[in-house]
Amino acid sequence: MNKSYKSLSSKLFKTIAITPAIFSLLLNMVIITILWFGSSMIAEGNMQVGIMVAFIEYVFHALYSLLIFANIFMMFPRASVSASRLQEVMDTPITVAEPDAQVAITDTEEHGTLEFRNVDFAYPDASKPVLRNISFKTEPGQTVAFIGSTGSGKSTIVKLIPRFYDVTKGQILVDGVDVRNYELNALRNKIGYTPQKALLFTGDIAENLRYGKFNADEADMEHATSVSQAYEFIHRLDTKYGTHLDEGGANLSGGQKQRLSIARSIIADREIYIFDDSFSALDFKTDAAVRQALKEETKDATTIIVAQRVSSIIHADQIIVLDEGEVAALGTHKELLKSSKLYYDIASSQLSEEELNRDY
């Protein structure tokens, strides 16, 4: 199958590549032929120069039209397949539907609280749920951290909060209201989300930061980048916030991209901040500086951290240890070292004996 696909693709690309060359050769040969016979007729006085020039122009347009037709003929099958795929996307039923505008919640009396009540979640067409019976509650100013092995469901949990997916069973309450009852914009305006992979767009740094707050001025950017420890490297650049970023931020290092992504999520005041393994590319010194600055910045909000490094979550108010989609243990760092063998194994593999025994 692969050999057949390779052979057909190779023939197609060769045909497409040779078409302009053939057209140029044919056009030049026709023009040479017209000039050859036309010059003789002009010399004999049977034709004027203007007529020959006009004839060459007409022939050029006629042949160019043929080239355009050939290109359309080659591109049509591709366009047809692409259009059908786009139509499939457009026809896909919306799984995260907004409530009726008349009953949708846009504002609440509470601010900064988050609660999971017996939440189960399974991806569409999955044979079994990836999350089972997840329950916890946070208050404003608290930091909740998730830790566990790869595939335990950490990132899935935080994606349920802004309704990237809907729960299969149970409830998620933000400020005492089920997230399914919110107007989507109102819900997501409460949340500052930093994804696991730093997603930066082609444009300058300022444009990327304003994606988190469209009317952000330079003072907002200065403050956000200071908290995320991006201020220093930005001000070393010649054009600072006007510096152009390649697609995906390819002209920045991994740590720089993460710091800009963090700055974008905190540039506007939010009630809930989610950091989905957003410190993984930072060195330990920068990681500690970012966490210290964030502690002051988010003191009135709920902070959710997904982490692989124990050092990033030692000071969390609640640490939730996940194992195969279930809550294996819940408590502070000090409590979990005594009560959870799974957490102790994770911590002991990353921390020295002195750090394990330190009173945080």
N, C-alpha and C positions, 0 to 999 in steps of 0.2 A: 504493500500500500504506500509506504513512504517513498520507495523508489519510483513508483508510478506518479505520485504527486510531484516529486522532484523533477522528473522528466517533463511533465506537462508544464510546470511552472517555468522551467528553463526555456522551453520553446516559446511560451507566451512572452517572457521578458525579452528574449532575443528579438521577437517580432516587433514588440513595442519600441525597443531601442533602435532598430534598423529603419523604422518607418520615416522619421525625420530626415535621415541621411538619403534614403531613396528619393524622397520628395525634393530635397535640395539638388540632387544630381539630375533628376528629371526636369526641374524648373530651369536649371542652368543650360541643359542641353537644348530645351525648347527655345530659350532666349538666344542662344548661339545660332540655332537654325534660322530663327526669324531675322537676326542681324545679318546672317550670311546672304539669305535671299533678298532681304529688304534693301541692303546696301547696293546690291546689283540693280534693283528696280529704281532706287533713288538716282544712281549714276546714269541710268538710261532716261531719267526724267519721267518715269511712269508712276512715281509715288513721292509724296512729300514726307519730310522727316517727322512732322507732327503725327501723321497717320500711323507710321511705324511705332512711335513711342506709345500712342494710344492703344495700338494692338497688343504691344508687350504688356501694358497695364491690364488689359482685359484678360489676357491669358494667365497672368499672375493671379488675379482674383479667382478665376475659374479653378485653377489648380489648388490654390490655397483652400478653397471651399471643399475640395475633395479630401484634403488632408484633415480638415476639421471633422468631416463626416467619418473618416476612418478612425479618428481618435474617439469620437462618440460611440462608434460601433464597438471599439475595444473596451471602453469604460462602462458601457451600459450594463453588461452582466454583473460587474462589481457593484455598481450603484444599485441595481435591482436587489442583490443579496443584502447589501447594507440597509437598504430601505425596509426590507422585510424584517430584519432583525430589530431595527428601531421601532417598527410597528409592534413587534412582539413586546418590547419594553413598555410602549405606550398603552398596550392592551392588558398588561399585567395588573390584576386587581390590587388596590392599595390595602396593605395589611395594617398600617398604622393610620387609622382614620380619625379625623378631628370630630369632636362632638358637635352637635347642633349649635350654631352661633348664638342662639337665644339663651342656651343654658351653659355654654362654655365658661369656665372660670378664667378670669384675667387678673384678679388681685385677691390677696388673702390678708387676714389679720395677723396670722403667724408669719414669721420670717426666719429662714435658716434651719428648719427642722427636716429631718429625713427619717423615714421608717419603712422597713421591709417587714411584711406580715406573711409568713408561711409561703414564700414565693417559690414556685416551680417554673422552669423554663425549658422548652425544647425547640430546637430549630425546625423549620418546616421540613416535613418528610423524614425527620430523624426518628429512629426506632425507640429511643429512650431520652428522657430529659437530661440536660447537662447541668442543671441546677435543681436542687431538691430541698424544700423546706428551709429556705433562708429567712432568718428573722433577726433583726437588730434595730436599734433606734439611736439617733444622735440628737444632740441639742446644739444651738448656735455656739460657736467658739470651740467646739470639739473637733478633734482629728481622729478619723477612723481609717485604719490601714488593713489591706488584704494581702496575705502572703500565702504561698503554697507552691506546689510543684507545677510544672508546665502542663497546661490542659486541665487545671483544677477548676476553672471557671471565673477567674479573677476579672479579666477584661469583660467577659460577658455580663457580669453583675453591673459594672458601671455603665455599660451601654444601655441597660434597661432604664436608667434614671432619666435621661433626656428623651426616652421613647424612640431609640433607634429600632428597638423591637418592643413588642408587648408581652407581658408575662403570660404564661400558659395557665397558671393558677396562683391565687393569692393577690396581694395588693402592694403597690409602692405608693407611699404617701409623701408628698412634698408640701411642707407647711400645713399638714393636716388634711390635704386634699389628694384624692387618687389622681395620679398623673394622667389617667385616661379621660379625666373630666376637664383638663386644662385646654385652653387654646394653645396650640403648639408653640406659637411665637412667645406667648406669655410664659410658658414653662421653660423654654430654652433660654429666655432672657434672664432667668433666675440662676442659670448654670454657666460656669466657666469651665470648659472642657479642654484638657490638653491630651491629645491622643498618644498612643504608644509610639507611633511613627510620626515624626515632626513633618507636617504637611505645609510647605511653603510654596508660594505661587510666583510665577514669572512677574517681575515688576520690581519696584524698589522696596526698601525696608519699611518705609512709612506706610505704603499701601498694604503691606502684609499686616502691620500692626493695627491699621484701621479696620481690618476685617473683624477684629474683636470689638471695636467701637468706631463707628463710621465718622463721627464728628470729633475724634481725638485730635487734640492740638499737640504742639511740641512738648508742653509741660507734662501732659499725660504720658507721652512716650518716654520722656526722661525718667519719670517716676517708675513706670512699669519695667523699663530696662534696668533700672537701678536695683529693683527687687529681684529680678531674674539674673542678675550679674552679667547682663549683656551690654551694659552701658560702656564699659571700658573698651571692649573690642570694636564697638560701633564707632566710638569717637577716635579710634586710631585710623579709621578709613577716611580717605580724602573727602568723600562727599557725604559722610555720616549717614543720616536717615534717607538720603537720596541715592544711596548705593544700589546699583542694579543687582537683582538676584536672578540666577538662572532657574530654569524649571526645577522644582523640588528643592531649591536652595543648593544646587550642585556645587556652587563656588564657595560654600561654607563647610566647616568641619561638622561632625556629628554633634559635638557639644554646643557649638554656636547655634545650630539649627534648633536644638532642644531649648536653649535659653530664649531664643526669639519666640518659639512656640508658647513657652510659659508666659512670656511678657504679653503676648497677644490675648491669652485667656484671662489675665488679671488686669488688663488695662481698663476694663469697665468694672464697676462695683457689682459683684454677684453675691447671691446668698449661699450658693453651694459651689465649691471648687473641686474639680475632679482631675487628678493627675495619674494617668494610666501608664505606669512605669516610665515616667517622664524624666527621670534623673539618671537613667542607665548609662548615658554617654558622658556624664559629668565625672570629673575626678573627685576624690573624696573631699578635698578642700573646698572646691566650688559647690559640691553637693551640700556640705554643711552650711556654707554661706547662704545658699538659696533657701534652704529650709529655715534658717534663722530669720531671714528677711520675710519669708512667707508667713511665719508664725505671727509676726506683728501685723502684716498686711491683712490676714484673714482671721483676725481675732474675734470678729463678730459673725463669722460665717462657719458653715460646716465644711470641713476639708476631707476629701476622700482620696486616699493614696493607694495605688496598686504598686507593689514593689517586689523586687527579687532580692534586694540587699537589706539585711536586717538593720544595718546602721542607719538607713533612711527612715525607719519607722520606730526606733527605740522609744522616742518620746511621745508616741501616739496615745491618745486617751483610751482607745480600744483597738486591739489588734485581733483581726478575725482570721483564723487559720483555716484554709479550705483544703479539702481532700476529696477528690473525685466528685466535685459539685456539691458537697455538703459542708456545713460548719463543723469542723473537727474540734475547735476550741475557740474561746473568746476571753479576752482579758488584757491586762497591761503586759508589757515586756517582762517585768519581774514576776508577775503571777504565772505567765505561760511557761517560763523556764522551769517552774516547779510542777505545774499541772499538766503540761502537754509534752509528751515525748517527741511528737512530730516537730513541734516548734523548737524544742531543745536541740534536736538533731540538725535542723536548719541553721540555728544560731551558732552552735558549736563548730559547724563546718566553715563559718565565715568570721567568727570572732575569736580572739585569743582568750586564754583562761582568765587573764586579768580583766578583760572587757566583760566577760560573762559574769564575773563576781562583783563588778562595779555596781554601786548603788545609784541608779539613774533616777 
